[in-house]
């Protein structure tokens, strides 16, 4: 049976998906390149031997992201998506070059704060929703989510090589250059955003916070990214101690796990969209996430066990990362879409920040098992919320207007 041309992605939708994924990828590549090597570089800076300050330097980005996502999302509802995205990228560029020329770790922290202040995720995902029909929105979100996963894998491989060749200041400067390239993509490549209804932002904000279905999704993205960050507190050491894999070779586990998860994710997304099984696929991914927490805690001895559970984690993560923004944009009132995605991205950033904090504290004082048990508890609560969630049917562009 042939597929109607109205059921296919238009050329503008494809261009929007690819270009916005590129914007995310260029920005996230600059951030991820820092993670594997910053702690090594910090020892060369005054006060850089203070592990707490190193942690603050890494986490400051997530904290300012959490503080400003709502403001950027609401501002994009009022002033338009593209101007807000460009402004945020400019702030990110400034922060990158502040960190590049930093003489001590405190200036690096200031640069990281500025990088996080370029909190454009909500505005970008809102723009993706504006430019895409609902039946194709999950595909666009999957493009964005997949691009983030791919640049993460590239960063794990490329960061040590770049560190040797251009140093940490060079990597920070490269993040600024990549963000400048992202600005060019936003201005010249991303399609123009359609006009959307406007409403005073405080009303949109109150409406979003009172929306019970949106609150379920906000809890979900918080739990998902808390589990993600907590996992990285434990996994590298586990790969060394029980997997026998040196740090320089960890990418040999990360990269195949990510690529295989994409292969599994794509048909799952197609089934969710084409056969109206979004709720089934969504909750199945949460169940898989729950099983992964138990798997890591009880059955992950050895390199192959760790690789197996990591692959399943990425399958669940990528499905949920692709479907949740799509559901937010489908459920949110049209005039408050940016505010809804702002709240969503705020809770995401809080999960990233608190995952590292609680993962480290639990691992130190209660052992690794407590980290996986805490993740399992979060996943169980999320599953109960997901089972009671109401997902509206897809609308055509004419119905949505």
N, C-alpha and C positions, 0 to 999 in steps of 0.2 A: 504494500500500500504506500503510495507516494505521500510525502509530507507537503501540506499546503505552504505556499510562500509566506502566508501570514503567520505560520508557526515557526518560521526560521528567523534567526537573528538578522536584523538589517545590517547594512554596511556601517551605518552610524553607530549601532549598538556594538558591533565588533570593534570599531575604532575606539569607542568609549571604554570598553572593557580592557583592551590591550594598552591603551595610553594611560588609563588610571592605574592599572596594575604596574606599569612602568614607573609612574610617580611614586607609588608605594615602595617599589623595589629599589629605586635609586636612593630614597631616603633611608629605608631600613638596612640597605647594604652598608651605608656609612655607620649606622649604629651597631650592627652586628660585628663589623670588622674590629671594633674596639674590645669586645668581650673576651676573646681568648688571650689577649696579650697585654691588656692594660695593667694588670697586677704586677707583671714583670717590669714594665716601664716605670710604674709608680715608685719603685725602690730607688730610682735615680733622682727623684724629686725631694726637696726638703719636706719633712714630715710624711714622706711616702711610705715609710715602713709601718705606719699606723694602719692596721687592718681595718679598723672602724672607718677611717677616712677614705680608704680605698673603696669600702662598701658604699659609703655615702656618695662617692663620685660616680659609681656605677648606678646606684638607685635613684639619685637625684632626678634623673631624666623621667623616670616613671612617676615620681611624686608630682612634679610640675605638670606632666601630662594629665594626671588625674584631676588636678586643680582647675585646669583650663579647657578641658574637652567640651564641657557644657557651654562655656562662654563662646567658644569657636563655633559649635554647632548651632547655637541660637543666633549668633551673629550672621551665619551663612543663610539662615532663614530671612533675616532682615535686610542684609546688604548684598546678598548674592554669593554663590558658592566660590566662583573663581577668584574674586578679590580677596576673600578670606583665606583661601588656600595659598595664594601668592604671598600674602602678608606673613602667614605662618612659616612658609619656607624661607623668607628673608630673615626672620628671627632665628631660624635654625642655622642659616649660613653664618650669621654673626656669632652665634654660640660656638660653632665649629672652629672659627678662626681665633676666637678668644682662647679656647682650649689649646689650639695649635701653638700659640705664642706664650702659653702659660709658663711662668718661672717657678711655681710651686703648686702643690696639690690643691690649695684653696682656690687658685684661679681656675684650675681645671674644673673644680666643682661648680664655680660660677658659670663656666662655659657649658657644662652639662645641664645646669638649671635653665640656661637660655635655649639650649637645644630642645629640652622638654617643653619649653614655652611655645614652641612652634607646633602646637597640638592640632594638626590638621586632619586627623583620622576621621572624625565625625563629618567634617565638611566634604571630604573625598567620597566617603561611602554614601552620603546624602546626594552628591552629584551623580554617582553611579546609579542610584535609584531614580533620579530625575530623568536620566538619559536612556533608561532601559524599561521595556515592558515587563510586567510582573512575571510572566511565564518564562522569561529569560534572565531574571535578576539573579537567581541562584548561580547560574553559569558565570555571570560577571563577578559575583562575590567569590566564586571558586577560582577564577583567574587571579583575583587580588590575593586570596589566601595562598594559592599555590606559588605565586611570585614571592611572597614572604618566606615560605618554606624553602624555596630554591635558593634565594639569596642568603638565607641562614646557612645552608649547606656550603655554598660557595665561600662564605665568610670563614667557616671552620677550616677550610682548606687553604684559602688565600691569605688570611691574616698573618700567620707566622712568616710567610714569604715576604709580604709587604713590610712587616716590622723589621726584617733583616735589611731590606733594600732602602726604605725611606724613613724608617723610624716612626715612633708614635706621633710626633708633631706632623709628619708627612701624612699619616693616616687621618688625623683630625682635619688637616687641610683638604685631603681627598674627599672627606664627607661633605665639606662645604662646597666643593666643586660639583659633586654629584647632585647636591640640592639645587645649585644654580641650573644644572641641566634639567632637573625636574621642573623648575619654573618655566623654562623654555617649552617643555612638553605641555604644561598646563595652558600656556598662552597660545601656542601655535598648533598643537596637535589635538588636544581634547576638544570634542564638539562643544558648541555653545549650549549653555544650559537653558532650558525653557523657563518661562515665567512661572512662578509658583505662588499660591496664595500667601499673603503675609498677615501676621497677627502680632500684637505686642508680645515680646519674648517672655515676659514673666507669666502671662496667661498660658503660653505654650508649655513652659516649664512646669507649672502647677498641674496642668492637664496630663503631662507625661508621668509625673511622679505618682499621680492618683490612678494610673492605668494598671489594672491587676495583671493583664496579660504581658504588658511590657516589663513589669517588675519580675515576672518569672524569667524572662530572657536576660534581664540585667543580673539576676542572681546566677544564672547559668554561665554567663561570660566571666563573671567574677570567679566562680569556682573553677572553671576551666583553666584560666591563666594563673590562678594560685597554684593549682596542681602542676602546671607546666614549670613554673619557676622553682617550686619546691623540688621537683624531680631533678633539676639541674644542680641543686645543692648536693645531691647524693650520687647521681649517675656517673660523673667523671671519675670519682674515687672508686666506685664499684667496678668500672671498666678496667682500672689499673689493678686493684687488689684481687678481685675474683675472676676478672676476665683476662688478666695478664696482658693487657694492651697498653703500650706506652701512649702518652698524651699526644705525641705527634701523629699517631695512627688512629686516633678516635674517629676521624672523618670516614674511615673505612666502615664504620658501623652507622654513623649518622646518615651518610649520603645514600647507601642502598635502602635504609629504612624509610627515608623520605620519599625516594623515587617509587618504591614498591607501594607505599601508602597512597600516592597519587593514582597509581594504576587501579587500586581497589576503590578509591574515592569516586572516580569518574562515573562508573556504572551505578553506584549508589545514588549519586545526585540525579542521574538520568531517570532512574526509577522513581525517585521522590517527585520529580517534576512531571514527567510524562504520564505516570499512572496515578497521580494524586496520592502518593504515599508519604508525604512529607512528615507527618506525625510519627508514622511507623519507623521510618529511617532515622529521624531525629532521636527518638527514644531508644532505638537499638544502639545508636552510637553512645548514648549515655550508659547503657548497660555494659557495652564493651569497655568504656572508660572505668566503670566500677570493677570489672573483672581484671583490668590491667593493674589497678591498685593492689588487689589481692595477689596478682601474679608477681609483681615486683617484691611484695613483702614476704611471700612464702615460697615461690618456685623459680627464682631468678638466678640460681647458682650457675656460674660459668659464663663465658662469653656468648654462647649461642642462646642461652636463656635470656640474658639481658637484651640481646639483639631482637629476639622474638617479641618480648613484651614491649620494647621500644617501637617496633614496627606497628604493633596493634594500637599503641598509644597514638601514633601519628595518624593512623587510619581514622580513629575516633575524633582526634583533634581537628583534622582537616575537614571532615564532614561537618562537624559542629561549627567550625570557623567559617565555613561557606554558607551554611543554612541560617545561622542566627541573624546576621545583618539583613538577609533577605526577609526573614520573618519580621524583624523590627520595622523595616520599611513598608511591609505589607499591612501590619497591624496599626502603625502609628497614624494619627490624623495627618492628612496631606500638609496642612499649614504648620505642623509641629514636627515634621520629619527630621529636620536638622537638630532640634532640641532633643528628640528621642534618641538619635544616634549619638548626640553629645553625652547624654546620661549613660548610654550603653558603653561608649568608649572610656568614660570616666571610671565605671566599675571595672572595666577590663584593665585599665592602668593600675587601679588599686589592687587588683588581684596579682598583677605582676610584682608590685612593690611588696605587698604583704606576704606573698608566697616565699620570697627570699628570706624575709625576716622570720616568719614562723617556721619555715623549713629548717633554717639554721638553728633556731632555739630548740625546737623539738628534737632534732638530731643530736644536739649537744647534751641536752638534759634528760631525754627519754629514749634516745636511740632511734635508728632508722625506721624500725617497725612502727613507731608512733607517727612518723611522717606519712607512711603509706596508709595507716589506719585512719588518720585524719582526712586524707584524700578520699578514701572509701566512704567515710561518713558524709562528706560533702556531695559526692556523686550520688549517694542514696537519697539525700534530701532533694537534690536536683531531679532525680528520676521521678519522685513523687509529684513534684511540681510539673514536670513535663507530661506525665500521664493525665493530669487534670487541665492541661493547656488547651485552649480553643484556637484552632488555626483557620482563618477565613479562606474561602476559595479564591483562586486566582481571578483577577478581573482583566478585561481587555483595556487598552489605553482609552477607548471611548467611554467605558464604564467608569474608569478612574477619574475622568475629567469632570 
